[in-house]
Amino acid sequence: MSASKRKRTVNRSKKKEKKIAPWKWHVLGYSLLIVVFALFHYRDGIRYYVQDVWNHIFKNEETKEVTVHDIRAVEILDKHDDMLFGFDVSHYQYQVDWKAIDSIYLKYPLDFVFIRSTMGIDGVDKTFETNWRLSKSRLLVRGAYHYYRPDENSTLQAQNFIKHTPLEPGDFFPVLDIEDYPKEQSIEKLREGVLNWLTIVEKHYGVKPIIYSGENFYNRNLKEYFPDYPTWIAKYSVFTEKINDKWRFWQFTDKGTIDGIETPVDLNIFNGQRHHLKQFLIQE
């Protein structure tokens, strides 16, 4: 074969077009659909983010460092704008500037707060007394909760809460935070202890306490055994955007932003309006 023919053959092979595999087009198409869906689905949260960037660039306002958690929170708050919003704090939020507490993202008014009071048989939250006193000055409905340590004596835990928690008319029912598995006893013994704590506290304050827990822990270990107690459920899943009808309170994020609190903070929604709130408040 001549050199010229070999050269033409090589040139023709170089001009061969490469085809994109069909599956790659499918991946690209599905990816675009996901992006479009996300932009539409989280449009209010994204609008909040864009507005923050706009104000920072063109109005020289300090940026709020908006995160994806803020975008999700704004979407959820918008979907529940006919309900009441609140937050909860403990010493993990350090010193709260209660004078600055007003709203969530300068848009959603705050109506209530839960404050950690005690932990286990002898733990007392070092910020409780200050938070409890100053939160009342903000005209927020207050609630106090006890963090239950599953391997400690339930009677002593109840007495610890009662000793340090001066609930008054207008405050929320007492709250038991139970979210951990025991290491030294069975789950059956844990339930016995929880029931004992609830019974002692109910007898003292004259109202049925609220149970706080994560959704999975509550459904697996408590739901069947404590059906008559009002619930405050924590669930942060991106696939859950509406409050469950059976939950009285929903803690939907632990990374919220509120002026006056330096750290990320838990945000909560009450499943109802202000006149519904009264059924969970201590009366005269």
Backbone bond lengths (Angstrom), bond angles and torsions (degrees), N, CA, C in turn:
res aa  C-N    CA-C-N  psi(-1)  N-CA   C-N-CA  omega(-1)  CA-C   N-CA-C  phi
1 M - - - 1.481 - - 1.515 108.75 -
2 S 1.341 115.55 138.74 1.467 119.78 -178.51 1.519 110.88 -73.43
3 A 1.304 114.57 161.12 1.467 120.53 -179.07 1.512 111.36 -64.79
4 S 1.378 115.79 -35.84 1.465 119.40 -178.11 1.516 111.22 -65.92
5 K 1.332 117.25 -38.92 1.465 120.40 179.45 1.528 110.91 -67.40
6 R 1.335 114.47 -41.85 1.470 116.64 178.25 1.515 111.41 -61.37
7 K 1.308 117.44 -36.33 1.460 122.45 -179.32 1.516 111.22 -66.54
8 R 1.363 115.86 -41.89 1.468 119.34 -179.77 1.520 110.53 -66.08
9 T 1.304 116.38 -37.21 1.465 120.11 179.65 1.528 110.85 -63.91
10 V 1.319 115.65 -42.96 1.469 119.95 178.21 1.512 110.78 -63.47
11 N 1.307 118.70 -42.57 1.459 122.58 -179.68 1.519 111.74 -61.63
12 R 1.352 116.08 -42.13 1.468 119.23 -179.68 1.526 110.54 -64.68
13 S 1.323 117.29 -37.56 1.471 119.06 179.47 1.517 111.59 -68.41
14 K 1.324 116.85 -31.61 1.461 119.74 178.80 1.517 111.95 -69.65
15 K 1.320 115.80 -27.90 1.467 120.29 -177.77 1.522 112.89 -83.17
16 K 1.350 115.78 -1.39 1.452 119.43 179.81 1.538 109.66 -62.13
17 E 1.323 117.33 130.60 1.463 121.31 -178.63 1.527 110.16 -81.53
18 K 1.326 114.44 140.91 1.459 120.06 175.94 1.523 108.95 -90.74
19 K 1.308 116.99 129.67 1.459 121.68 -179.91 1.522 110.45 -98.04
20 I 1.328 115.07 142.39 1.468 120.57 177.56 1.524 108.88 -82.09
21 A 1.294 116.42 129.57 1.464 121.00 -179.03 1.526 110.21 -59.57
22 P 1.353 117.47 139.13 1.481 121.27 -178.74 1.516 113.33 -54.35
23 W 1.349 117.72 -36.62 1.467 119.01 -177.20 1.516 112.28 -64.93
24 K 1.339 116.21 -26.91 1.465 119.14 178.88 1.525 110.63 -69.54
25 W 1.359 115.64 -36.40 1.469 119.02 176.37 1.528 110.26 -64.26
26 H 1.328 116.56 -39.27 1.468 120.25 178.26 1.529 110.74 -62.15
27 V 1.319 116.32 -44.75 1.477 120.42 179.28 1.518 110.38 -61.36
28 L 1.336 116.28 -43.85 1.459 120.23 179.36 1.518 111.10 -62.62
29 G 1.337 116.34 -43.37 1.461 120.38 -179.62 1.517 112.17 -63.24
30 Y 1.341 116.82 -45.68 1.462 120.45 179.40 1.531 110.94 -65.22
31 S 1.306 117.00 -36.74 1.466 120.81 178.80 1.523 110.83 -63.49
32 L 1.324 115.97 -42.81 1.468 119.83 178.40 1.523 110.81 -64.35
33 L 1.333 116.64 -39.80 1.470 119.89 178.35 1.524 111.01 -62.30
34 I 1.326 116.16 -41.18 1.467 120.25 179.32 1.520 110.88 -63.65
35 V 1.340 116.32 -42.75 1.464 120.51 179.09 1.521 110.85 -62.82
36 V 1.332 116.45 -45.36 1.472 120.87 179.73 1.527 110.39 -62.44
37 F 1.336 116.21 -43.26 1.463 120.46 179.34 1.522 110.85 -61.80
38 A 1.338 116.36 -44.27 1.468 120.42 -179.09 1.529 111.22 -63.45
39 L 1.343 115.86 -42.50 1.460 119.79 179.68 1.522 111.13 -62.87
40 F 1.326 116.59 -39.31 1.465 120.08 179.88 1.516 111.17 -74.84
41 H 1.332 115.11 -44.03 1.459 119.75 -174.44 1.523 111.82 -65.75
42 Y 1.337 116.91 -37.38 1.458 120.91 -178.00 1.528 111.20 -107.02
43 R 1.302 116.11 34.06 1.466 120.50 -173.64 1.526 112.42 -63.36
44 D 1.341 117.97 -37.72 1.467 119.76 -180.00 1.521 111.18 -68.64
45 G 1.326 116.13 -41.76 1.463 119.48 178.01 1.512 111.78 -66.36
46 I 1.337 116.50 -40.65 1.459 120.21 178.26 1.522 110.11 -66.55
47 R 1.325 117.03 -36.95 1.463 120.64 177.12 1.531 110.53 -61.81
48 Y 1.341 115.90 -39.32 1.467 120.57 177.25 1.524 110.30 -62.15
49 Y 1.340 116.78 -42.05 1.454 121.48 179.54 1.527 111.06 -65.26
50 V 1.339 116.71 -46.26 1.468 121.03 -179.21 1.527 110.23 -62.93
51 Q 1.336 117.07 -39.54 1.458 120.73 179.07 1.524 110.89 -63.60
52 D 1.332 116.04 -39.04 1.459 120.01 178.57 1.532 110.99 -63.92
53 V 1.333 116.36 -43.86 1.468 120.50 177.94 1.527 110.52 -63.99
54 W 1.329 116.83 -42.30 1.472 121.94 179.55 1.525 110.77 -59.58
55 N 1.332 116.21 -48.43 1.467 120.18 -179.81 1.522 111.72 -63.14
56 H 1.326 116.01 -34.16 1.464 119.40 -179.92 1.531 111.22 -70.17
57 I 1.326 116.60 -41.62 1.459 120.62 -176.05 1.524 112.23 -77.82
58 F 1.340 116.56 -46.58 1.461 119.97 -170.93 1.534 114.40 -100.66
59 K 1.331 117.44 -16.09 1.460 119.41 179.88 1.522 112.09 -117.40
60 N 1.322 115.79 3.56 1.464 121.67 178.50 1.525 113.12 57.17
61 E 1.343 116.47 29.45 1.446 120.13 176.78 1.524 109.54 -85.06
62 E 1.329 115.58 149.92 1.453 119.58 -179.34 1.524 110.16 -67.83
63 T 1.332 116.87 130.95 1.455 120.37 -179.76 1.520 110.89 -69.97
64 K 1.343 115.79 148.76 1.460 120.85 -179.01 1.522 111.57 -95.21
65 E 1.328 117.34 3.94 1.462 122.17 -178.34 1.528 110.37 52.37
66 V 1.305 115.80 59.05 1.456 122.49 -178.00 1.528 109.80 -64.37
67 T 1.330 117.29 134.47 1.454 123.10 -179.81 1.529 110.17 -114.39
68 V 1.326 115.76 173.99 1.468 119.72 176.94 1.521 110.33 -63.50
69 H 1.330 117.31 -28.31 1.461 120.38 177.75 1.530 110.24 -66.73
70 D 1.327 116.60 -37.64 1.465 120.07 177.19 1.524 110.77 -65.90
71 I 1.329 116.22 -40.21 1.464 120.26 -179.92 1.532 110.10 -61.38
72 R 1.330 116.60 -44.82 1.472 120.03 178.27 1.528 110.63 -65.04
73 A 1.331 116.87 -41.42 1.463 120.40 -178.48 1.523 111.43 -62.17
74 V 1.322 117.05 -41.94 1.462 120.62 178.99 1.526 110.51 -61.96
75 E 1.323 116.85 -41.41 1.463 120.50 178.55 1.526 110.70 -60.44
76 I 1.326 116.81 -45.30 1.461 120.88 -178.12 1.523 110.86 -67.55
77 L 1.312 117.47 -43.09 1.457 120.77 178.99 1.520 111.18 -61.39
78 D 1.328 117.18 -40.46 1.463 120.47 177.91 1.526 111.67 -63.54
79 K 1.323 116.70 -35.07 1.463 121.02 -179.12 1.529 112.29 -73.73
80 H 1.337 116.96 -13.84 1.466 121.03 -178.09 1.536 110.93 -123.44
81 D 1.315 116.88 33.46 1.467 119.45 -174.14 1.522 113.56 -69.17
82 D 1.335 117.47 -4.69 1.464 120.54 175.77 1.528 111.48 -97.32
83 M 1.337 117.24 7.53 1.459 122.24 -178.98 1.527 110.15 -115.64
84 L 1.331 116.22 -177.04 1.468 121.52 -177.65 1.520 110.03 -104.83
85 F 1.339 115.79 145.55 1.459 121.66 -176.51 1.527 111.10 -116.68
86 G 1.329 114.92 146.60 1.453 119.86 178.17 1.515 111.25 -153.30
87 F 1.331 115.72 -171.72 1.459 121.76 -179.00 1.520 108.48 -150.21
88 D 1.313 116.91 171.20 1.466 119.59 175.07 1.517 109.84 -137.83
89 V 1.327 115.53 147.89 1.461 121.22 -174.56 1.524 110.99 -136.68
90 S 1.315 113.94 159.75 1.464 122.69 173.67 1.528 106.46 -149.86
91 H 1.314 117.31 -167.58 1.471 118.49 -179.08 1.530 111.54 -66.96
92 Y 1.321 117.30 -13.96 1.468 120.20 177.84 1.532 112.10 -67.42
93 Q 1.316 116.91 -17.96 1.475 120.75 175.11 1.528 111.67 -91.44
94 Y 1.318 117.24 6.09 1.467 123.07 177.83 1.533 110.40 56.90
95 Q 1.319 117.31 -137.00 1.465 120.53 -176.47 1.527 109.59 -92.08
96 V 1.310 115.55 112.73 1.466 121.01 -179.39 1.525 109.46 -82.41
97 D 1.319 116.68 133.04 1.470 121.49 174.78 1.527 107.80 -87.91
98 W 1.335 115.56 89.93 1.460 120.04 -172.80 1.524 112.45 -66.94
99 K 1.315 117.83 -23.20 1.465 120.10 177.70 1.526 111.38 -67.88
100 A 1.333 116.34 -26.35 1.469 120.83 -178.65 1.525 112.30 -89.80
101 I 1.334 116.85 -12.11 1.465 120.46 -179.16 1.521 109.37 -68.18
102 D 1.318 115.88 120.42 1.463 118.83 -178.40 1.520 112.72 -144.84
103 S 1.330 116.05 -48.93 1.459 119.65 -174.50 1.522 110.10 -155.80
104 I 1.320 115.37 172.94 1.460 121.87 174.85 1.517 107.63 -99.38
105 Y 1.329 116.87 124.05 1.465 122.44 -179.77 1.534 112.12 55.47
106 L 1.341 115.85 29.79 1.474 122.15 178.24 1.526 112.29 56.47
107 K 1.318 116.81 25.30 1.462 120.52 -175.68 1.520 113.20 -136.14
108 Y 1.340 117.05 -37.98 1.456 120.46 -172.84 1.532 109.14 -108.25
109 P 1.323 117.55 117.29 1.471 120.72 -177.05 1.515 112.18 -65.86
110 L 1.324 115.74 146.17 1.455 122.25 178.83 1.519 110.35 -97.67
111 D 1.332 116.31 136.26 1.454 121.00 -177.82 1.517 113.97 -117.33
112 F 1.330 117.68 -23.86 1.467 118.47 -175.25 1.527 111.11 -150.42
113 V 1.328 114.35 164.36 1.467 121.14 178.01 1.521 108.99 -148.19
114 F 1.327 116.08 140.74 1.453 122.47 170.41 1.526 108.11 -109.35
115 I 1.339 115.90 136.31 1.463 121.59 -174.83 1.523 109.23 -125.81
116 R 1.324 115.61 131.69 1.469 117.86 179.01 1.514 109.78 -70.86
117 S 1.332 114.68 131.84 1.453 121.55 -179.63 1.522 111.98 -103.19
118 T 1.342 116.10 -56.97 1.452 120.04 -172.67 1.525 111.57 -138.30
119 M 1.342 114.66 165.66 1.458 121.73 178.76 1.524 108.03 -141.24
120 G 1.323 116.72 127.19 1.454 120.72 174.98 1.519 113.31 62.66
121 I 1.349 114.56 -151.12 1.463 119.25 -174.16 1.520 113.18 -82.46
122 D 1.344 118.09 -19.35 1.464 118.71 -175.53 1.524 114.28 -146.14
123 G 1.304 117.98 2.60 1.455 119.83 -179.06 1.522 112.32 -80.88
124 V 1.321 115.58 137.27 1.465 122.07 176.45 1.521 107.52 -129.74
125 D 1.317 117.33 126.48 1.462 120.20 179.05 1.527 109.19 -64.07
126 K 1.320 115.76 124.32 1.465 120.26 -173.68 1.523 113.52 -67.59
127 T 1.333 118.13 -14.97 1.466 119.85 178.86 1.524 112.45 -102.48
128 F 1.345 117.17 -0.57 1.468 119.21 -172.97 1.515 113.16 -60.91
129 E 1.305 117.10 -50.78 1.470 119.93 -174.94 1.528 111.36 -57.45
130 T 1.335 116.64 -44.74 1.469 120.57 179.52 1.522 111.18 -67.73
131 N 1.331 116.64 -47.61 1.462 119.89 -179.97 1.524 111.80 -62.06
132 W 1.320 116.22 -39.44 1.463 120.72 -178.57 1.530 110.74 -64.09
133 R 1.304 116.25 -42.84 1.469 120.57 -178.52 1.535 111.68 -71.54
134 L 1.327 117.03 -46.43 1.459 119.68 -174.70 1.526 112.86 -75.62
135 S 1.325 116.94 -28.21 1.469 118.53 179.06 1.522 111.22 -64.99
136 K 1.323 117.03 -30.10 1.458 120.14 179.21 1.517 111.01 -67.50
137 S 1.329 116.68 -31.21 1.465 120.55 179.68 1.522 111.40 -68.49
138 R 1.344 118.11 -17.67 1.461 122.02 179.04 1.524 111.67 -91.48
139 L 1.326 116.42 4.94 1.465 122.36 178.58 1.527 112.19 59.52
140 L 1.326 115.32 32.32 1.454 120.46 174.44 1.524 109.52 -92.27
141 V 1.324 117.28 144.55 1.459 120.06 172.16 1.523 107.04 -69.56
142 R 1.341 116.86 126.35 1.453 120.98 -174.23 1.527 111.59 -102.05
143 G 1.318 114.01 148.16 1.448 119.73 171.64 1.517 108.98 -140.37
144 A 1.329 117.48 152.50 1.464 121.73 179.74 1.522 109.27 -124.05
145 Y 1.350 115.26 143.01 1.461 117.35 -179.95 1.520 112.00 -131.01
146 H 1.326 113.14 154.02 1.463 121.95 178.28 1.520 108.75 -110.75
147 Y 1.334 116.76 129.55 1.453 121.67 176.39 1.529 108.19 -86.90
148 Y 1.335 114.91 115.49 1.463 121.03 -174.10 1.521 111.01 -85.14
149 R 1.340 115.51 125.41 1.460 121.31 174.92 1.530 107.64 -97.61
150 P 1.332 116.72 113.15 1.472 120.98 -166.37 1.523 116.03 -64.44
151 D 1.323 118.80 -20.20 1.460 119.83 -178.72 1.526 112.90 -102.75
152 E 1.350 116.99 10.59 1.459 120.22 179.10 1.535 110.30 -107.45
153 N 1.311 115.96 157.78 1.461 122.43 -175.33 1.530 111.49 -59.23
154 S 1.320 117.37 124.51 1.465 121.83 -174.39 1.529 112.51 -70.38
155 T 1.326 117.60 -34.45 1.464 120.53 178.57 1.528 110.77 -65.12
156 L 1.323 115.98 -45.43 1.464 119.76 178.61 1.529 111.08 -65.62
157 Q 1.318 117.43 -33.29 1.462 120.51 177.46 1.532 110.52 -66.40
158 A 1.326 116.41 -41.83 1.463 120.23 178.09 1.529 110.63 -63.85
159 Q 1.320 116.45 -42.58 1.470 120.86 179.51 1.526 110.77 -65.08
160 N 1.319 117.10 -36.52 1.463 120.76 178.12 1.525 110.36 -62.65
161 F 1.320 116.72 -44.63 1.465 120.58 178.70 1.528 111.18 -63.38
162 I 1.304 116.83 -47.89 1.471 120.94 -177.96 1.530 110.75 -60.81
163 K 1.315 116.46 -41.63 1.466 121.16 -177.60 1.522 112.74 -61.54
164 H 1.326 117.81 -35.68 1.463 121.22 -171.77 1.528 113.96 -108.64
165 T 1.324 118.37 5.54 1.470 119.94 -173.12 1.525 111.03 -126.17
166 P 1.330 117.32 94.34 1.471 122.03 -177.20 1.533 112.35 -85.50
167 L 1.320 116.61 72.62 1.465 119.58 179.64 1.520 110.78 -65.42
168 E 1.337 115.38 142.64 1.459 122.21 -177.24 1.525 109.82 -124.87
169 P 1.339 117.23 164.85 1.458 118.90 172.37 1.529 110.74 -55.62
170 G 1.313 116.55 134.20 1.461 121.37 -177.18 1.514 113.07 99.71
171 D 1.347 116.96 -14.56 1.466 120.70 175.75 1.525 109.89 -85.33
172 F 1.329 115.60 160.01 1.457 120.52 174.99 1.523 110.79 -65.60
173 F 1.324 115.08 158.31 1.459 120.06 169.17 1.532 108.65 -56.88
174 P 1.327 117.87 152.78 1.476 119.97 177.24 1.528 110.46 -61.14
175 V 1.335 115.57 151.76 1.461 121.25 -176.09 1.525 110.19 -121.78
176 L 1.344 115.73 135.18 1.459 121.50 173.07 1.522 108.54 -106.63
177 D 1.327 115.77 119.28 1.460 122.68 177.36 1.528 107.79 -93.86
178 I 1.342 116.06 105.86 1.455 121.02 179.79 1.525 108.32 -125.24
179 E 1.334 116.02 114.04 1.471 119.52 -174.54 1.519 113.74 -145.11
180 D 1.333 117.66 1.33 1.467 120.26 -176.12 1.528 111.44 -117.74
181 Y 1.320 115.17 146.56 1.462 121.03 175.84 1.530 110.22 -81.29
182 P 1.330 117.05 148.04 1.469 119.72 176.01 1.519 111.17 -73.95
183 K 1.321 116.19 153.22 1.464 121.66 176.51 1.525 111.81 -108.41
184 E 1.338 115.43 -18.27 1.464 118.89 -173.70 1.523 113.26 -117.77
185 Q 1.326 116.97 4.22 1.459 119.97 179.94 1.524 109.21 -150.20
186 S 1.320 116.64 172.50 1.456 121.69 -177.80 1.525 110.46 -81.57
187 I 1.335 115.25 165.28 1.461 119.99 176.98 1.523 110.78 -66.46
188 E 1.326 116.85 -28.72 1.470 120.73 176.46 1.525 110.72 -64.44
189 K 1.332 116.10 -42.54 1.461 120.43 177.68 1.530 110.93 -66.60
190 L 1.326 115.48 -34.05 1.466 119.14 176.06 1.523 110.08 -60.71
191 R 1.310 116.97 -46.03 1.475 120.77 -179.89 1.529 110.82 -62.22
192 E 1.316 117.00 -39.08 1.467 119.91 177.53 1.522 110.19 -61.06
193 G 1.326 116.46 -42.87 1.455 120.16 179.26 1.517 112.35 -65.64
194 V 1.318 116.38 -41.13 1.468 120.73 178.21 1.525 110.31 -61.31
195 L 1.341 116.53 -46.06 1.458 120.12 178.95 1.524 111.12 -61.65
196 N 1.318 116.83 -39.30 1.465 120.57 178.71 1.523 110.85 -62.94
197 W 1.343 116.58 -45.30 1.476 120.65 178.45 1.525 110.03 -59.91
198 L 1.312 116.64 -48.07 1.467 121.04 -178.46 1.525 111.39 -60.83
199 T 1.321 116.34 -40.76 1.468 120.75 -178.18 1.524 111.48 -66.51
200 I 1.327 117.22 -45.17 1.468 121.39 -179.77 1.524 110.63 -63.66
201 V 1.309 116.80 -46.34 1.469 121.53 -177.69 1.526 110.66 -67.70
202 E 1.322 117.16 -39.66 1.472 119.88 178.14 1.526 110.67 -62.91
203 K 1.318 117.18 -40.73 1.463 120.96 179.72 1.522 110.98 -64.01
204 H 1.334 116.94 -37.69 1.466 120.59 -177.79 1.531 112.42 -71.61
205 Y 1.337 116.81 -47.42 1.465 120.14 -174.78 1.533 112.94 -92.34
206 G 1.317 117.08 -14.50 1.458 120.49 178.39 1.517 114.45 78.33
207 V 1.325 117.30 16.57 1.476 121.53 179.28 1.524 109.12 -139.20
208 K 1.314 116.46 157.35 1.457 121.71 -179.38 1.525 109.61 -82.28
209 P 1.328 118.63 122.26 1.465 120.98 -178.02 1.533 113.18 -63.95
210 I 1.319 114.53 160.40 1.461 123.19 175.49 1.524 107.92 -94.36
211 I 1.334 117.30 139.14 1.467 120.93 176.70 1.526 109.04 -100.96
212 Y 1.336 115.55 125.02 1.468 121.89 173.52 1.516 108.80 -105.33
213 S 1.343 116.09 134.70 1.459 119.84 175.90 1.519 109.38 -165.82
214 G 1.335 116.10 165.50 1.447 120.65 170.96 1.515 109.67 -72.08
215 E 1.315 116.99 151.90 1.468 120.17 -174.95 1.521 112.58 -57.76
216 N 1.321 117.45 -48.43 1.461 120.10 -177.29 1.521 111.89 -63.60
217 F 1.333 117.06 -45.00 1.462 120.66 179.87 1.523 110.14 -62.59
218 Y 1.322 116.70 -43.93 1.462 120.33 -178.95 1.524 111.23 -63.37
219 N 1.318 117.34 -47.72 1.471 120.58 -177.15 1.527 112.01 -64.05
220 R 1.317 117.38 -36.91 1.463 120.82 -176.73 1.527 113.16 -79.24
221 N 1.337 116.21 -33.85 1.462 118.28 -167.43 1.529 116.27 -121.44
222 L 1.328 118.73 -18.23 1.463 119.93 -171.56 1.526 114.56 -124.63
223 K 1.305 116.50 -35.59 1.471 121.27 -170.90 1.524 112.87 -51.81
224 E 1.305 116.80 -46.92 1.460 121.68 -176.47 1.526 111.95 -70.06
225 Y 1.328 117.30 -24.56 1.465 121.29 -171.82 1.524 113.57 -101.08
226 F 1.338 116.84 -17.55 1.471 120.16 -178.97 1.530 110.69 -132.59
227 P 1.322 117.07 56.18 1.478 120.03 -173.68 1.523 114.46 -70.51
228 D 1.324 117.12 -18.07 1.471 120.11 -174.72 1.522 113.94 -92.98
229 Y 1.307 116.49 -0.67 1.462 119.37 -178.48 1.530 110.25 -96.56
230 P 1.340 116.94 135.23 1.474 119.13 176.68 1.519 110.85 -62.93
231 T 1.323 116.62 148.59 1.455 120.53 -173.02 1.523 112.94 -118.56
232 W 1.322 113.04 147.18 1.466 123.21 171.88 1.526 104.64 -127.17
233 I 1.328 116.10 108.55 1.455 121.66 -169.59 1.525 111.21 -109.93
234 A 1.331 114.73 135.54 1.463 121.15 175.01 1.523 109.18 -98.27
235 K 1.329 116.27 126.03 1.466 121.67 173.54 1.517 107.81 -153.73
236 Y 1.343 116.12 121.75 1.462 121.10 -174.50 1.526 113.28 -110.20
237 S 1.310 117.99 10.31 1.460 121.75 -174.62 1.527 112.08 -61.35
238 V 1.340 115.99 138.48 1.465 120.60 177.85 1.522 111.01 -68.36
239 F 1.328 117.16 -15.22 1.463 120.75 -179.54 1.529 112.23 -89.58
240 T 1.332 117.12 -2.85 1.460 120.91 177.97 1.516 109.17 -112.67
241 E 1.331 115.97 113.57 1.463 120.17 -176.33 1.527 112.98 -124.16
242 K 1.329 116.60 -1.85 1.467 120.44 177.13 1.517 108.99 -128.95
243 I 1.313 116.03 142.94 1.457 120.90 -179.36 1.519 110.36 -68.67
244 N 1.321 115.80 139.92 1.455 121.85 175.41 1.527 109.16 -68.19
245 D 1.313 117.06 135.01 1.464 121.19 -176.69 1.524 112.60 -58.80
246 K 1.332 117.11 -25.34 1.463 120.41 -176.54 1.527 112.84 -89.15
247 W 1.331 116.94 -8.48 1.457 119.62 176.86 1.522 109.85 -87.97
248 R 1.351 116.18 135.70 1.469 118.77 175.11 1.531 109.87 -82.98
249 F 1.324 116.76 -36.64 1.465 121.99 176.98 1.527 108.08 -131.28
250 W 1.316 115.28 147.09 1.461 120.61 176.68 1.527 109.29 -129.22
251 Q 1.327 116.12 119.06 1.461 121.74 171.84 1.531 106.22 -90.85
252 F 1.327 116.35 105.21 1.458 119.78 -170.05 1.525 114.24 -100.26
253 T 1.319 117.74 -7.49 1.462 120.62 174.75 1.517 109.75 -159.12
254 D 1.324 115.63 151.54 1.463 120.67 172.90 1.522 110.45 -112.92
255 K 1.328 115.99 16.81 1.464 120.48 -177.32 1.529 111.08 -130.71
256 G 1.325 115.75 36.89 1.455 119.97 178.20 1.524 112.09 -76.28
257 T 1.326 114.86 169.64 1.469 121.79 -179.43 1.521 109.24 -127.18
258 I 1.331 115.92 124.83 1.467 121.76 177.52 1.523 107.84 -135.99
259 D 1.322 117.21 130.87 1.464 120.26 175.40 1.521 109.90 -59.34
260 G 1.318 116.09 134.41 1.458 120.98 -177.99 1.510 113.21 102.31
261 I 1.353 116.38 -10.76 1.462 121.31 178.17 1.520 108.03 -123.08
262 E 1.314 117.10 119.74 1.464 121.62 -174.17 1.526 112.84 -72.13
263 T 1.308 116.71 -33.48 1.467 120.87 -174.44 1.531 110.46 -95.82
264 P 1.338 117.48 166.03 1.472 119.74 168.58 1.524 109.26 -58.38
265 V 1.318 116.95 149.85 1.455 120.74 -173.26 1.526 110.20 -138.78
266 D 1.336 115.69 149.82 1.466 121.06 177.48 1.527 109.73 -70.47
267 L 1.340 115.99 135.70 1.462 121.77 176.01 1.519 109.20 -113.82
268 N 1.335 115.75 143.96 1.458 121.23 -174.57 1.522 112.01 -135.22
269 I 1.319 114.64 153.35 1.459 121.89 176.04 1.527 108.47 -123.76
270 F 1.330 116.37 133.39 1.462 120.90 173.05 1.516 108.68 -92.24
271 N 1.314 115.98 131.06 1.461 121.53 -175.82 1.531 110.65 -80.55
272 G 1.327 115.36 73.79 1.452 120.18 179.86 1.515 110.99 159.62
273 Q 1.318 114.94 -172.18 1.457 121.54 179.24 1.523 109.58 -110.91
274 R 1.336 116.74 -179.84 1.462 119.83 -170.81 1.529 112.85 -59.18
275 H 1.332 118.14 -38.45 1.459 118.55 -178.52 1.540 111.82 -70.33
276 H 1.345 117.04 -20.52 1.465 119.78 175.06 1.530 111.44 -77.58
277 L 1.316 115.83 -22.85 1.461 120.76 -175.35 1.529 111.96 -65.49
278 K 1.322 116.08 -29.09 1.457 120.77 -173.93 1.524 113.15 -59.63
279 Q 1.334 116.20 -27.48 1.474 118.18 -177.27 1.525 112.37 -73.36
280 F 1.345 116.74 -5.45 1.458 120.79 178.40 1.531 111.61 -117.39
281 L 1.335 115.80 16.19 1.462 121.17 -179.54 1.523 110.13 -112.29
282 I 1.334 116.00 144.49 1.453 121.23 175.34 1.530 109.07 -66.90
283 Q 1.313 116.63 132.64 1.463 122.16 -178.26 1.520 110.94 -99.71
284 E 1.330 114.35 165.64 1.471 120.29 178.26 1.524 110.14 -62.04
